[in-house]
Amino acid sequence: MVQNQVTLRRLARQTLRSRPLVVVSNREPYIHTRHNDEVTVMRPASGMVVALDPVLRACGGIWVAHGSGDADQQAADARGHVPVPPENPAYTLRRVWLSKEQEEGYYYGFSNSGLWPLCHIAYRRPIFEKSHWDTYREVNELFAQSIAEEIGDQPAFVFVQDYHLALLPRMLKERNPNVIVALFWHIPWPNPEAFRICPWKKALLEGLLGCDILGFHVRYHCNNFIDTVDRELEALPDREMTAVVYGGHITKVRSFPISVDFAAITAAADTPQVARLMKQWRAKYKLPRNNIGIGVDRLDYTKGIPERLRAIDRFLENHPEYVGNFVFVQIGVPSRTHVAEYRKLGEEVEEIVGQINRKHRKGVWKPIVYLAEHHEPPDIYALYRLARFCIVSSLHDGMNLVAKEFVSANIKEDGVLLLSRFTGAARQLRQAMIINPYAVDELSESIYTALTMSDKEVQARMRRLRETVRENNIYKWAESILRKLSRLA
């Protein structure tokens, strides 16, 4: 890990050349909350945060994000600045304050009721309301103003994250032509036929084409974006160079498969604290010695949680010898509860878990432990180490970093990853058991295979998976983007 950080820091110095580095996202990497009259710091359950925090620790700079915690203002100074991480500050977090109305329209409205279902093929109809769009545009302007206050008109690198801020690149360029802007789109990009239903598609595309570099997880999403631009705008797409010329400006469209800090997770999973937590998990929930499965997700309809639960039900029907000697632990972190679809999903998952547990209960034993709450990384690493298998059954996912976290924490090389073919991760983690989350019978038999697979094969698969994630870690992802930026500089 230290060597990775040193290499990245050296490359950052060469690339930035005294220019400020600004990372921008909706979600902040550290949240201050009040608990029993005390202010505590929490890291949100976000793959983006897990991926980017080590980069800022290595490179330094400013992270601009929405301050969402109920003690965030108390912890920040008059400009919204707070040094992070709290235990060893390495960069500055600049918080942007949003009203409830702004958050409702921009985040829960256009971003997550409109763009999210539009980009994920998970059979949920997008909702487009003009009031949401107006607020989305207003909040993007607010972020642009906050960044302008930090960098003025000096040359700078600004690295924007995700679909919440699609209009920001062009706004930044209009304020400061000296800024070099990259945006990484963390979710899939749909095909042109799906995208054309968005009423403000032209404005979104023009915003993104303010980027110097636009990144996606996989080449397929790059191609979809270029095809969309070709259909919707008077632009010059270059498919051979994967670039778009629009209004005299060149946007390079590239694939950068995101990852995790392999070395840090491996080290954190191999600690006395995690060993103690493993014993606590086992004792508290009466987990069996071997036959433990896990799922770790935000409660989101794209993650395929109901589908995997039904597969567990089918597995127990087909293999009753596991009744009483098998437990599946599902962590479901509540997410976007202001959106009706997410509330309905939470209720659906609770109902399915209850039905399965009543159906298969044997004495005090029940097959599914469902925990709809946030857990800190050491707790999750303990579960990863206890598990014989981890199910990642996303119906559609740009990458999915839970898969890579599970591999990184699997220090004994004794776990099996069941990975949806509809994730970006499936293109890299080829030694996983690749599954179709829509096929309940197929998934149930994959569970049985994971439990009965020889230890030798389990170890061989996991060893190769760990080599892949070790080699393609978050620092390599950041380096590849920095190298592209350095050529532009």
ABEGO torsion letter per residue (X at the ends): XAAAAAAAAAAAAAAAGGBBBBBBBABBABBBBBBGGBBBBBBBBBAAAAAAAAAAAAAEEBBBBBBABAAAAAABBAAGBBBOBAABBABBBBBBBBBAAAAAAAAABAAAAAAAAAABBAGBBBBBBAAAAAAAAAAAAAAAAAAAAAAEABBBBBBBBEAAAAAAAAAAAAABAABBBBBBBABBBBBAAAAAABAAAAAAAAAAAABABBBBABAAAAAAAAAAAAAABBBBBBAAAGBBBBGGBBBBBBBBBBBBBAAAAAAAABBAAAAAAAAAAAAAAGBBAABBBBBBBBBBAAAGAAAAAAAAAAAAAABAAABGABBBBBBBBBBGAABAAAAAAAAAAAAAAAAAAAAABBEABBABBBBBBBBBAAAAAAAAAABABBBBABABBAAEAAAAAAAAABAAGABBBBBBAABAAAAABAABBBBBAABAAAAAAAAAAAAABBAAAAAAAAAAAAAAAAABBAAAAAAAAAAAAAAAX
